[in-house]
């Protein structure tokens, strides 16, 4: 009876993971198919900045957020159950920030540090900041939700689903952390055959593997969110 229960749980987890993959691929397909129509609007200074941010943020949420939202609604799971809690938050944020240190060192060593500003690498941020209140506040809120909260939390949920489906007896052989780290490298294209490209790839792997391991140890996902909210795209 226990075996059947585990098998049923594994089937549910397989469905959850497939929903996340399919949702992301569908949105990616829409972007690829209509990018020649979408991106000119997002880049057009003559279009209302909030509309531009909303379009870009919707695509970003579709890629990193829609799948886990569907799954949580379908399973009646609260986001809070995936580590969004006060206990352990300070430790999770602190140790997750340390995981980003090698990447900062890499950027400094290669002359790529461009100053600190959260979401500066998001194409609409400069125009959002140049707008008056409350447009700038609403634009930053949409940006923070899509590129900060959901991108970081997405990895926390996916890794937990993978670990429940494929548990490992070795704490450090964490399939969720390893899979998400590789996925992040593939998505952001941080792969190169040059020594510099290889080092950059390693620092990205350290970030994602590290923040998920911190989440596993502290049982707190705020570190994942913090990194994408305040460090990723900020340097």
Protein Blocks (a to p, Z undefined) as FASTA:
>chain_A
ZZmmmmmmmmmmmmmmmmmmmmmmmmmmmmmmmmmmmmmmmmmmkbcfklmmmmmmmmmm
mmnomlmmmmmmmnopafklnopafehklmmmmmmmmmmmmmmmmmmmnopagbjaehkl
pmklmmmmmpccfklmmmmmmmmmmmmmmmmmmmmmmmmmmmmmmccfblklcfklmmmm
mmmmmmnopacfbfklmmmmmmmmmmmmmmmmmmmmnopaklmmmmmmmmgopZZ
